[in-house]
Amino acid sequence: MTTPIYNKEDQVRYLRDRLELFIEVLNQMEPETTDVEDIDRLIEMVDSIEEKFQSFKNRPDAEPEA
């Protein structure tokens, strides 16, 4: 499991990287051969990015003290 990201710059970088990956996958798809499973995977990717965004939005800027 990964360590939570509290730094806002790192959060933005993470989300940007995930969006870039999504765009790469989308650009590699061929409309003629894309099937329902491919579209479902894209939807899962978008949902995952949205979940992470909401998580970051609700996370405090500073890491909690132990």
PQR file of N, CA, C, O and H, with PARSE charges and radii, in Angstrom:
ATOM      1  N   MET A   1       0.844  -1.177   0.000 -0.4000 1.5000
ATOM      2  CA  MET A   1       0.000   0.000   0.000 -0.0000 2.0000
ATOM      3  C   MET A   1       0.890   1.241   0.000  0.5500 1.7000
ATOM      4  O   MET A   1       1.986   1.230   0.560 -0.5500 1.4000
ATOM      5  N   THR A   2       0.416   2.289  -0.621 -0.4000 1.5000
ATOM      6  CA  THR A   2       1.215   3.502  -0.725 -0.0000 2.0000
ATOM      7  C   THR A   2       0.952   4.444   0.435  0.5500 1.7000
ATOM      8  O   THR A   2      -0.053   4.332   1.137 -0.5500 1.4000
ATOM      9  H   THR A   2      -0.475   2.298  -1.076  0.4000 1.0000
ATOM     10  N   THR A   3       1.868   5.364   0.618 -0.4000 1.5000
ATOM     11  CA  THR A   3       1.742   6.373   1.658 -0.0000 2.0000
ATOM     12  C   THR A   3       0.818   7.489   1.168  0.5500 1.7000
ATOM     13  O   THR A   3       0.933   7.910   0.017 -0.5500 1.4000
ATOM     14  H   THR A   3       2.685   5.455   0.048  0.4000 1.0000
ATOM     15  N   PRO A   4      -0.095   7.979   2.012 -0.5600 1.5000
ATOM     16  CA  PRO A   4      -0.971   9.077   1.599  0.2800 2.0000
ATOM     17  C   PRO A   4      -0.160  10.312   1.193  0.5500 1.7000
ATOM     18  O   PRO A   4       0.886  10.604   1.773 -0.5500 1.4000
ATOM     19  N   ILE A   5      -0.658  11.019   0.199 -0.4000 1.5000
ATOM     20  CA  ILE A   5      -0.003  12.231  -0.290 -0.0000 2.0000
ATOM     21  C   ILE A   5      -0.712  13.434   0.322  0.5500 1.7000
ATOM     22  O   ILE A   5      -1.913  13.619   0.126 -0.5500 1.4000
ATOM     23  H   ILE A   5      -1.508  10.782  -0.272  0.4000 1.0000
ATOM     24  N   TYR A   6       0.031  14.249   1.062 -0.4000 1.5000
ATOM     25  CA  TYR A   6      -0.555  15.434   1.700 -0.0000 2.0000
ATOM     26  C   TYR A   6      -0.136  16.727   1.005  0.5500 1.7000
ATOM     27  O   TYR A   6      -0.853  17.725   1.069 -0.5500 1.4000
ATOM     28  H   TYR A   6       1.006  14.099   1.222  0.4000 1.0000
ATOM     29  N   ASN A   7       1.001  16.714   0.351 -0.4000 1.5000
ATOM     30  CA  ASN A   7       1.506  17.900  -0.332 -0.0000 2.0000
ATOM     31  C   ASN A   7       0.651  18.167  -1.572  0.5500 1.7000
ATOM     32  O   ASN A   7       0.498  17.296  -2.429 -0.5500 1.4000
ATOM     33  H   ASN A   7       1.584  15.902   0.299  0.4000 1.0000
ATOM     34  N   LYS A   8       0.099  19.371  -1.658 -0.4000 1.5000
ATOM     35  CA  LYS A   8      -0.811  19.702  -2.764 -0.0000 2.0000
ATOM     36  C   LYS A   8      -0.125  19.602  -4.132  0.5500 1.7000
ATOM     37  O   LYS A   8      -0.750  19.165  -5.099 -0.5500 1.4000
ATOM     38  H   LYS A   8       0.223  20.078  -0.961  0.4000 1.0000
ATOM     39  N   GLU A   9       1.126  19.993  -4.224 -0.4000 1.5000
ATOM     40  CA  GLU A   9       1.840  19.881  -5.499 -0.0000 2.0000
ATOM     41  C   GLU A   9       1.963  18.422  -5.924  0.5500 1.7000
ATOM     42  O   GLU A   9       1.792  18.099  -7.100 -0.5500 1.4000
ATOM     43  H   GLU A   9       1.633  20.348  -3.439  0.4000 1.0000
ATOM     44  N   ASP A  10       2.255  17.548  -4.979 -0.4000 1.5000
ATOM     45  CA  ASP A  10       2.355  16.122  -5.279 -0.0000 2.0000
ATOM     46  C   ASP A  10       0.996  15.550  -5.667  0.5500 1.7000
ATOM     47  O   ASP A  10       0.915  14.672  -6.526 -0.5500 1.4000
ATOM     48  H   ASP A  10       2.393  17.811  -4.024  0.4000 1.0000
ATOM     49  N   GLN A  11      -0.068  16.041  -5.042 -0.4000 1.5000
ATOM     50  CA  GLN A  11      -1.410  15.592  -5.387 -0.0000 2.0000
ATOM     51  C   GLN A  11      -1.753  15.974  -6.824  0.5500 1.7000
ATOM     52  O   GLN A  11      -2.282  15.163  -7.584 -0.5500 1.4000
ATOM     53  H   GLN A  11      -0.002  16.754  -4.344  0.4000 1.0000
ATOM     54  N   VAL A  12      -1.448  17.209  -7.184 -0.4000 1.5000
ATOM     55  CA  VAL A  12      -1.720  17.668  -8.550 -0.0000 2.0000
ATOM     56  C   VAL A  12      -0.886  16.863  -9.540  0.5500 1.7000
ATOM     57  O   VAL A  12      -1.391  16.471 -10.592 -0.5500 1.4000
ATOM     58  H   VAL A  12      -1.018  17.869  -6.567  0.4000 1.0000
ATOM     59  N   ARG A  13       0.355  16.616  -9.227 -0.4000 1.5000
ATOM     60  CA  ARG A  13       1.235  15.829 -10.096 -0.0000 2.0000
ATOM     61  C   ARG A  13       0.672  14.411 -10.280  0.5500 1.7000
ATOM     62  O   ARG A  13       0.655  13.882 -11.392 -0.5500 1.4000
ATOM     63  H   ARG A  13       0.765  16.934  -8.373  0.4000 1.0000
ATOM     64  N   TYR A  14       0.216  13.811  -9.186 -0.4000 1.5000
ATOM     65  CA  TYR A  14      -0.364  12.472  -9.250 -0.0000 2.0000
ATOM     66  C   TYR A  14      -1.575  12.455 -10.181  0.5500 1.7000
ATOM     67  O   TYR A  14      -1.676  11.601 -11.061 -0.5500 1.4000
ATOM     68  H   TYR A  14       0.230  14.241  -8.283  0.4000 1.0000
ATOM     69  N   LEU A  15      -2.491  13.403  -9.981 -0.4000 1.5000
ATOM     70  CA  LEU A  15      -3.694  13.465 -10.811 -0.0000 2.0000
ATOM     71  C   LEU A  15      -3.354  13.729 -12.272  0.5500 1.7000
ATOM     72  O   LEU A  15      -3.957  13.136 -13.166 -0.5500 1.4000
ATOM     73  H   LEU A  15      -2.409  14.097  -9.266  0.4000 1.0000
ATOM     74  N   ARG A  16      -2.400  14.607 -12.520 -0.4000 1.5000
ATOM     75  CA  ARG A  16      -1.982  14.902 -13.888 -0.0000 2.0000
ATOM     76  C   ARG A  16      -1.409  13.653 -14.549  0.5500 1.7000
ATOM     77  O   ARG A  16      -1.707  13.367 -15.708 -0.5500 1.4000
ATOM     78  H   ARG A  16      -1.910  15.089 -11.793  0.4000 1.0000
ATOM     79  N   ASP A  17      -0.590  12.913 -13.814 -0.4000 1.5000
ATOM     80  CA  ASP A  17      -0.003  11.683 -14.362 -0.0000 2.0000
ATOM     81  C   ASP A  17      -1.085  10.660 -14.693  0.5500 1.7000
ATOM     82  O   ASP A  17      -1.025   9.996 -15.728 -0.5500 1.4000
ATOM     83  H   ASP A  17      -0.348  13.145 -12.872  0.4000 1.0000
ATOM     84  N   ARG A  18      -2.065  10.540 -13.817 -0.4000 1.5000
ATOM     85  CA  ARG A  18      -3.164   9.593 -14.068 -0.0000 2.0000
ATOM     86  C   ARG A  18      -3.984  10.014 -15.289  0.5500 1.7000
ATOM     87  O   ARG A  18      -4.392   9.170 -16.087 -0.5500 1.4000
ATOM     88  H   ARG A  18      -2.113  11.079 -12.977  0.4000 1.0000
ATOM     89  N   LEU A  19      -4.223  11.314 -15.430 -0.4000 1.5000
ATOM     90  CA  LEU A  19      -4.954  11.798 -16.601 -0.0000 2.0000
ATOM     91  C   LEU A  19      -4.165  11.583 -17.882  0.5500 1.7000
ATOM     92  O   LEU A  19      -4.736  11.239 -18.917 -0.5500 1.4000
ATOM     93  H   LEU A  19      -3.892  11.999 -14.781  0.4000 1.0000
ATOM     94  N   GLU A  20      -2.862  11.783 -17.815 -0.4000 1.5000
ATOM     95  CA  GLU A  20      -2.024  11.542 -18.991 -0.0000 2.0000
ATOM     96  C   GLU A  20      -2.063  10.071 -19.393  0.5500 1.7000
ATOM     97  O   GLU A  20      -2.107   9.752 -20.582 -0.5500 1.4000
ATOM     98  H   GLU A  20      -2.398  12.063 -16.974  0.4000 1.0000
ATOM     99  N   LEU A  21      -2.048   9.177 -18.411 -0.4000 1.5000
ATOM    100  CA  LEU A  21      -2.158   7.752 -18.692 -0.0000 2.0000
ATOM    101  C   LEU A  21      -3.500   7.437 -19.345  0.5500 1.7000
ATOM    102  O   LEU A  21      -3.562   6.673 -20.308 -0.5500 1.4000
ATOM    103  H   LEU A  21      -2.013   9.435 -17.445  0.4000 1.0000
ATOM    104  N   PHE A  22      -4.565   8.023 -18.824 -0.4000 1.5000
ATOM    105  CA  PHE A  22      -5.889   7.840 -19.409 -0.0000 2.0000
ATOM    106  C   PHE A  22      -5.902   8.283 -20.871  0.5500 1.7000
ATOM    107  O   PHE A  22      -6.424   7.577 -21.733 -0.5500 1.4000
ATOM    108  H   PHE A  22      -4.514   8.644 -18.042  0.4000 1.0000
ATOM    109  N   ILE A  23      -5.337   9.436 -21.140 -0.4000 1.5000
ATOM    110  CA  ILE A  23      -5.302   9.959 -22.508 -0.0000 2.0000
ATOM    111  C   ILE A  23      -4.488   9.047 -23.416  0.5500 1.7000
ATOM    112  O   ILE A  23      -4.872   8.818 -24.563 -0.5500 1.4000
ATOM    113  H   ILE A  23      -4.913  10.010 -20.439  0.4000 1.0000
ATOM    114  N   GLU A  24      -3.372   8.524 -22.921 -0.4000 1.5000
ATOM    115  CA  GLU A  24      -2.567   7.587 -23.713 -0.0000 2.0000
ATOM    116  C   GLU A  24      -3.376   6.350 -24.076  0.5500 1.7000
ATOM    117  O   GLU A  24      -3.373   5.909 -25.225 -0.5500 1.4000
ATOM    118  H   GLU A  24      -3.060   8.710 -21.989  0.4000 1.0000
ATOM    119  N   VAL A  25      -4.066   5.796 -23.088 -0.4000 1.5000
ATOM    120  CA  VAL A  25      -4.885   4.608 -23.343 -0.0000 2.0000
ATOM    121  C   VAL A  25      -5.972   4.937 -24.358  0.5500 1.7000
ATOM    122  O   VAL A  25      -6.207   4.168 -25.290 -0.5500 1.4000
ATOM    123  H   VAL A  25      -4.068   6.154 -22.155  0.4000 1.0000
ATOM    124  N   LEU A  26      -6.619   6.049 -24.186 -0.4000 1.5000
ATOM    125  CA  LEU A  26      -7.685   6.466 -25.097 -0.0000 2.0000
ATOM    126  C   LEU A  26      -7.160   6.645 -26.518  0.5500 1.7000
ATOM    127  O   LEU A  26      -7.800   6.210 -27.476 -0.5500 1.4000
ATOM    128  H   LEU A  26      -6.428   6.674 -23.429  0.4000 1.0000
ATOM    129  N   ASN A  27      -6.016   7.271 -26.657 -0.4000 1.5000
ATOM    130  CA  ASN A  27      -5.437   7.503 -27.985 -0.0000 2.0000
ATOM    131  C   ASN A  27      -4.999   6.220 -28.674  0.5500 1.7000
ATOM    132  O   ASN A  27      -4.937   6.170 -29.902 -0.5500 1.4000
ATOM    133  H   ASN A  27      -5.497   7.624 -25.879  0.4000 1.0000
ATOM    134  N   GLN A  28      -4.697   5.195 -27.913 -0.4000 1.5000
ATOM    135  CA  GLN A  28      -4.250   3.934 -28.495 -0.0000 2.0000
ATOM    136  C   GLN A  28      -5.408   3.039 -28.931  0.5500 1.7000
ATOM    137  O   GLN A  28      -5.207   2.047 -29.631 -0.5500 1.4000
ATOM    138  H   GLN A  28      -4.747   5.235 -26.915  0.4000 1.0000
ATOM    139  N   MET A  29      -6.600   3.393 -28.517 -0.4000 1.5000
ATOM    140  CA  MET A  29      -7.762   2.576 -28.870 -0.0000 2.0000
ATOM    141  C   MET A  29      -8.160   2.822 -30.319  0.5500 1.7000
ATOM    142  O   MET A  29      -8.114   3.942 -30.827 -0.5500 1.4000
ATOM    143  H   MET A  29      -6.764   4.199 -27.948  0.4000 1.0000
ATOM    144  N   GLU A  30      -8.549   1.733 -30.955 -0.4000 1.5000
ATOM    145  CA  GLU A  30      -9.064   1.807 -32.319 -0.0000 2.0000
ATOM    146  C   GLU A  30     -10.584   1.688 -32.261  0.5500 1.7000
ATOM    147  O   GLU A  30     -11.106   0.681 -31.782 -0.5500 1.4000
ATOM    148  H   GLU A  30      -8.586   0.823 -30.542  0.4000 1.0000
ATOM    149  N   PRO A  31     -11.299   2.702 -32.741 -0.5600 1.5000
ATOM    150  CA  PRO A  31     -12.764   2.665 -32.649  0.2800 2.0000
ATOM    151  C   PRO A  31     -13.387   1.404 -33.261  0.5500 1.7000
ATOM    152  O   PRO A  31     -14.403   0.907 -32.775 -0.5500 1.4000
ATOM    153  N   GLU A  32     -12.777   0.901 -34.314 -0.4000 1.5000
ATOM    154  CA  GLU A  32     -13.339  -0.266 -34.992 -0.0000 2.0000
ATOM    155  C   GLU A  32     -13.217  -1.541 -34.166  0.5500 1.7000
ATOM    156  O   GLU A  32     -14.015  -2.465 -34.326 -0.5500 1.4000
ATOM    157  H   GLU A  32     -11.952   1.305 -34.709  0.4000 1.0000
ATOM    158  N   THR A  33     -12.230  -1.595 -33.290 -0.4000 1.5000
ATOM    159  CA  THR A  33     -11.990  -2.828 -32.532 -0.0000 2.0000
ATOM    160  C   THR A  33     -12.263  -2.682 -31.032  0.5500 1.7000
ATOM    161  O   THR A  33     -12.089  -3.638 -30.276 -0.5500 1.4000
ATOM    162  H   THR A  33     -11.582  -0.844 -33.160  0.4000 1.0000
ATOM    163  N   THR A  34     -12.682  -1.515 -30.606 -0.4000 1.5000
ATOM    164  CA  THR A  34     -12.964  -1.293 -29.186 -0.0000 2.0000
ATOM    165  C   THR A  34     -14.256  -2.005 -28.805  0.5500 1.7000
ATOM    166  O   THR A  34     -15.274  -1.882 -29.485 -0.5500 1.4000
ATOM    167  H   THR A  34     -12.824  -0.738 -31.220  0.4000 1.0000
ATOM    168  N   ASP A  35     -14.195  -2.756 -27.697 -0.4000 1.5000
ATOM    169  CA  ASP A  35     -15.397  -3.452 -27.253 -0.0000 2.0000
ATOM    170  C   ASP A  35     -15.863  -2.906 -25.899  0.5500 1.7000
ATOM    171  O   ASP A  35     -15.267  -1.980 -25.350 -0.5500 1.4000
ATOM    172  H   ASP A  35     -13.368  -2.856 -27.144  0.4000 1.0000
ATOM    173  N   VAL A  36     -16.914  -3.486 -25.387 -0.4000 1.5000
ATOM    174  CA  VAL A  36     -17.530  -3.009 -24.161 -0.0000 2.0000
ATOM    175  C   VAL A  36     -16.555  -3.071 -22.989  0.5500 1.7000
ATOM    176  O   VAL A  36     -16.549  -2.173 -22.146 -0.5500 1.4000
ATOM    177  H   VAL A  36     -17.398  -4.238 -25.833  0.4000 1.0000
ATOM    178  N   GLU A  37     -15.743  -4.101 -22.923 -0.4000 1.5000
ATOM    179  CA  GLU A  37     -14.767  -4.230 -21.834 -0.0000 2.0000
ATOM    180  C   GLU A  37     -13.773  -3.072 -21.847  0.5500 1.7000
ATOM    181  O   GLU A  37     -13.372  -2.578 -20.793 -0.5500 1.4000
ATOM    182  H   GLU A  37     -15.747  -4.830 -23.607  0.4000 1.0000
ATOM    183  N   ASP A  38     -13.379  -2.643 -23.043 -0.4000 1.5000
ATOM    184  CA  ASP A  38     -12.462  -1.505 -23.160 -0.0000 2.0000
ATOM    185  C   ASP A  38     -13.109  -0.229 -22.626  0.5500 1.7000
ATOM    186  O   ASP A  38     -12.480   0.543 -21.904 -0.5500 1.4000
ATOM    187  H   ASP A  38     -13.705  -3.044 -23.899  0.4000 1.0000
ATOM    188  N   ILE A  39     -14.340  -0.023 -22.981 -0.4000 1.5000
ATOM    189  CA  ILE A  39     -15.063   1.157 -22.509 -0.0000 2.0000
ATOM    190  C   ILE A  39     -15.260   1.087 -20.995  0.5500 1.7000
ATOM    191  O   ILE A  39     -15.131   2.097 -20.302 -0.5500 1.4000
ATOM    192  H   ILE A  39     -14.852  -0.651 -23.568  0.4000 1.0000
ATOM    193  N   ASP A  40     -15.568  -0.089 -20.490 -0.4000 1.5000
ATOM    194  CA  ASP A  40     -15.705  -0.258 -19.039 -0.0000 2.0000
ATOM    195  C   ASP A  40     -14.403   0.080 -18.327  0.5500 1.7000
ATOM    196  O   ASP A  40     -14.418   0.701 -17.264 -0.5500 1.4000
ATOM    197  H   ASP A  40     -15.672  -0.909 -21.053  0.4000 1.0000
ATOM    198  N   ARG A  41     -13.295  -0.317 -18.898 -0.4000 1.5000
ATOM    199  CA  ARG A  41     -11.991  -0.018 -18.293 -0.0000 2.0000
ATOM    200  C   ARG A  41     -11.743   1.496 -18.273  0.5500 1.7000
ATOM    201  O   ARG A  41     -11.225   2.020 -17.287 -0.5500 1.4000
ATOM    202  H   ARG A  41     -13.283  -0.821 -19.762  0.4000 1.0000
ATOM    203  N   LEU A  42     -12.102   2.191 -19.333 -0.4000 1.5000
ATOM    204  CA  LEU A  42     -11.966   3.647 -19.357 -0.0000 2.0000
ATOM    205  C   LEU A  42     -12.828   4.291 -18.270  0.5500 1.7000
ATOM    206  O   LEU A  42     -12.394   5.220 -17.590 -0.5500 1.4000
ATOM    207  H   LEU A  42     -12.523   1.766 -20.134  0.4000 1.0000
ATOM    208  N   ILE A  43     -14.031   3.795 -18.120 -0.4000 1.5000
ATOM    209  CA  ILE A  43     -14.916   4.327 -17.083 -0.0000 2.0000
ATOM    210  C   ILE A  43     -14.322   4.070 -15.703  0.5500 1.7000
ATOM    211  O   ILE A  43     -14.382   4.939 -14.834 -0.5500 1.4000
ATOM    212  H   ILE A  43     -14.384   3.039 -18.672  0.4000 1.0000
ATOM    213  N   GLU A  44     -13.755   2.898 -15.496 -0.4000 1.5000
ATOM    214  CA  GLU A  44     -13.098   2.592 -14.222 -0.0000 2.0000
ATOM    215  C   GLU A  44     -11.933   3.545 -13.958  0.5500 1.7000
ATOM    216  O   GLU A  44     -11.724   3.988 -12.829 -0.5500 1.4000
ATOM    217  H   GLU A  44     -13.707   2.192 -16.203  0.4000 1.0000
ATOM    218  N   MET A  45     -11.184   3.850 -15.003 -0.4000 1.5000
ATOM    219  CA  MET A  45     -10.060   4.774 -14.844 -0.0000 2.0000
ATOM    220  C   MET A  45     -10.557   6.164 -14.430  0.5500 1.7000
ATOM    221  O   MET A  45      -9.995   6.783 -13.526 -0.5500 1.4000
ATOM    222  H   MET A  45     -11.353   3.491 -15.920  0.4000 1.0000
ATOM    223  N   VAL A  46     -11.597   6.645 -15.084 -0.4000 1.5000
ATOM    224  CA  VAL A  46     -12.161   7.956 -14.755 -0.0000 2.0000
ATOM    225  C   VAL A  46     -12.712   7.946 -13.325  0.5500 1.7000
ATOM    226  O   VAL A  46     -12.500   8.893 -12.567 -0.5500 1.4000
ATOM    227  H   VAL A  46     -12.054   6.143 -15.818  0.4000 1.0000
ATOM    228  N   ASP A  47     -13.407   6.888 -12.968 -0.4000 1.5000
ATOM    229  CA  ASP A  47     -13.938   6.785 -11.601 -0.0000 2.0000
ATOM    230  C   ASP A  47     -12.815   6.795 -10.572  0.5500 1.7000
ATOM    231  O   ASP A  47     -12.931   7.435  -9.527 -0.5500 1.4000
ATOM    232  H   ASP A  47     -13.579   6.119 -13.584  0.4000 1.0000
ATOM    233  N   SER A  48     -11.739   6.093 -10.867 -0.4000 1.5000
ATOM    234  CA  SER A  48     -10.596   6.045  -9.953 -0.0000 2.0000
ATOM    235  C   SER A  48      -9.956   7.426  -9.796  0.5500 1.7000
ATOM    236  O   SER A  48      -9.596   7.827  -8.689 -0.5500 1.4000
ATOM    237  H   SER A  48     -11.645   5.574 -11.716  0.4000 1.0000
ATOM    238  N   ILE A  49      -9.818   8.135 -10.888 -0.4000 1.5000
ATOM    239  CA  ILE A  49      -9.252   9.490 -10.836 -0.0000 2.0000
ATOM    240  C   ILE A  49     -10.165  10.404 -10.025  0.5500 1.7000
ATOM    241  O   ILE A  49      -9.694  11.203  -9.215 -0.5500 1.4000
ATOM    242  H   ILE A  49     -10.110   7.810 -11.787  0.4000 1.0000
ATOM    243  N   GLU A  50     -11.460  10.285 -10.243 -0.4000 1.5000
ATOM    244  CA  GLU A  50     -12.412  11.105  -9.490 -0.0000 2.0000
ATOM    245  C   GLU A  50     -12.370  10.784  -7.996  0.5500 1.7000
ATOM    246  O   GLU A  50     -12.417  11.692  -7.166 -0.5500 1.4000
ATOM    247  H   GLU A  50     -11.844   9.636 -10.900  0.4000 1.0000
ATOM    248  N   GLU A  51     -12.283   9.501  -7.650 -0.4000 1.5000
ATOM    249  CA  GLU A  51     -12.185   9.115  -6.240 -0.0000 2.0000
ATOM    250  C   GLU A  51     -10.934   9.710  -5.597  0.5500 1.7000
ATOM    251  O   GLU A  51     -10.984  10.218  -4.477 -0.5500 1.4000
ATOM    252  H   GLU A  51     -12.245   8.764  -8.324  0.4000 1.0000
ATOM    253  N   LYS A  52      -9.826   9.644  -6.305 -0.4000 1.5000
ATOM    254  CA  LYS A  52      -8.580  10.176  -5.766 -0.0000 2.0000
ATOM    255  C   LYS A  52      -8.679  11.689  -5.617  0.5500 1.7000
ATOM    256  O   LYS A  52      -8.202  12.245  -4.627 -0.5500 1.4000
ATOM    257  H   LYS A  52      -9.785   9.231  -7.215  0.4000 1.0000
ATOM    258  N   PHE A  53      -9.293  12.361  -6.590 -0.4000 1.5000
ATOM    259  CA  PHE A  53      -9.487  13.805  -6.503 -0.0000 2.0000
ATOM    260  C   PHE A  53     -10.296  14.157  -5.258  0.5500 1.7000
ATOM    261  O   PHE A  53      -9.927  15.062  -4.510 -0.5500 1.4000
ATOM    262  H   PHE A  53      -9.680  11.909  -7.394  0.4000 1.0000
ATOM    263  N   GLN A  54     -11.395  13.444  -5.038 -0.4000 1.5000
ATOM    264  CA  GLN A  54     -12.226  13.710  -3.864 -0.0000 2.0000
ATOM    265  C   GLN A  54     -11.445  13.452  -2.581  0.5500 1.7000
ATOM    266  O   GLN A  54     -11.574  14.196  -1.609 -0.5500 1.4000
ATOM    267  H   GLN A  54     -11.695  12.709  -5.646  0.4000 1.0000
ATOM    268  N   SER A  55     -10.647  12.413  -2.580 -0.4000 1.5000
ATOM    269  CA  SER A  55      -9.815  12.096  -1.419 -0.0000 2.0000
ATOM    270  C   SER A  55      -8.838  13.235  -1.135  0.5500 1.7000
ATOM    271  O   SER A  55      -8.683  13.661   0.009 -0.5500 1.4000
ATOM    272  H   SER A  55     -10.542  11.809  -3.370  0.4000 1.0000
ATOM    273  N   PHE A  56      -8.186  13.719  -2.182 -0.4000 1.5000
ATOM    274  CA  PHE A  56      -7.234  14.827  -2.024 -0.0000 2.0000
ATOM    275  C   PHE A  56      -7.952  16.094  -1.570  0.5500 1.7000
ATOM    276  O   PHE A  56      -7.452  16.830  -0.720 -0.5500 1.4000
ATOM    277  H   PHE A  56      -8.312  13.372  -3.112  0.4000 1.0000
ATOM    278  N   LYS A  57      -9.115  16.337  -2.138 -0.4000 1.5000
ATOM    279  CA  LYS A  57      -9.863  17.551  -1.812 -0.0000 2.0000
ATOM    280  C   LYS A  57     -10.234  17.590  -0.330  0.5500 1.7000
ATOM    281  O   LYS A  57     -10.261  18.660   0.279 -0.5500 1.4000
ATOM    282  H   LYS A  57      -9.521  15.738  -2.829  0.4000 1.0000
ATOM    283  N   ASN A  58     -10.514  16.438   0.240 -0.4000 1.5000
ATOM    284  CA  ASN A  58     -10.941  16.361   1.623 -0.0000 2.0000
ATOM    285  C   ASN A  58      -9.787  16.123   2.598  0.5500 1.7000
ATOM    286  O   ASN A  58      -9.992  16.082   3.811 -0.5500 1.4000
ATOM    287  H   ASN A  58     -10.492  15.569  -0.255  0.4000 1.0000
ATOM    288  N   ARG A  59      -8.588  15.968   2.069 -0.4000 1.5000
ATOM    289  CA  ARG A  59      -7.434  15.699   2.920 -0.0000 2.0000
ATOM    290  C   ARG A  59      -6.817  17.026   3.370  0.5500 1.7000
ATOM    291  O   ARG A  59      -6.724  17.965   2.580 -0.5500 1.4000
ATOM    292  H   ARG A  59      -8.422  16.001   1.083  0.4000 1.0000
ATOM    293  N   PRO A  60      -6.400  17.105   4.624 -0.5600 1.5000
ATOM    294  CA  PRO A  60      -5.740  18.340   5.080  0.2800 2.0000
ATOM    295  C   PRO A  60      -4.410  18.548   4.352  0.5500 1.7000
ATOM    296  O   PRO A  60      -3.817  17.604   3.828 -0.5500 1.4000
ATOM    297  N   ASP A  61      -3.950  19.817   4.332 -0.4000 1.5000
ATOM    298  CA  ASP A  61      -2.708  20.140   3.635 -0.0000 2.0000
ATOM    299  C   ASP A  61      -1.480  19.535   4.303  0.5500 1.7000
ATOM    300  O   ASP A  61      -0.491  19.240   3.632 -0.5500 1.4000
ATOM    301  H   ASP A  61      -4.431  20.583   4.758  0.4000 1.0000
ATOM    302  N   ALA A  62      -1.534  19.351   5.609 -0.4000 1.5000
ATOM    303  CA  ALA A  62      -0.376  18.848   6.339 -0.0000 2.0000
ATOM    304  C   ALA A  62      -0.619  17.430   6.803  0.5500 1.7000
ATOM    305  O   ALA A  62      -1.741  17.045   7.132 -0.5500 1.4000
ATOM    306  H   ALA A  62      -2.338  19.590   6.154  0.4000 1.0000
ATOM    307  N   GLU A  63       0.451  16.664   6.823 -0.4000 1.5000
ATOM    308  CA  GLU A  63       0.369  15.288   7.293 -0.0000 2.0000
ATOM    309  C   GLU A  63       0.061  15.293   8.790  0.5500 1.7000
ATOM    310  O   GLU A  63       0.662  16.061   9.541 -0.5500 1.4000
ATOM    311  H   GLU A  63       1.363  16.976   6.556  0.4000 1.0000
ATOM    312  N   PRO A  64      -0.871  14.443   9.232 -0.5600 1.5000
ATOM    313  CA  PRO A  64      -1.196  14.418  10.665  0.2800 2.0000
ATOM    314  C   PRO A  64       0.011  13.959  11.481  0.5500 1.7000
ATOM    315  O   PRO A  64       0.802  13.124  11.042 -0.5500 1.4000
ATOM    316  N   GLU A  65       0.127  14.522  12.666 -0.4000 1.5000
ATOM    317  CA  GLU A  65       1.233  14.154  13.539 -0.0000 2.0000
ATOM    318  C   GLU A  65       0.955  12.802  14.178  0.5500 1.7000
ATOM    319  O   GLU A  65      -0.180  12.485  14.533 -0.5500 1.4000
ATOM    320  H   GLU A  65      -0.515  15.201  13.022  0.4000 1.0000
ATOM    321  N   ALA A  66       2.013  12.015  14.315 -0.4000 1.5000
ATOM    322  CA  ALA A  66       1.861  10.667  14.878 -0.0000 2.0000
ATOM    323  C   ALA A  66       1.819  10.680  16.376  0.5500 1.7000
ATOM    324  O   ALA A  66       1.695   9.625  16.999 -0.5500 1.4000
ATOM    325  H   ALA A  66       2.935  12.273  14.027  0.4000 1.0000
TER
END
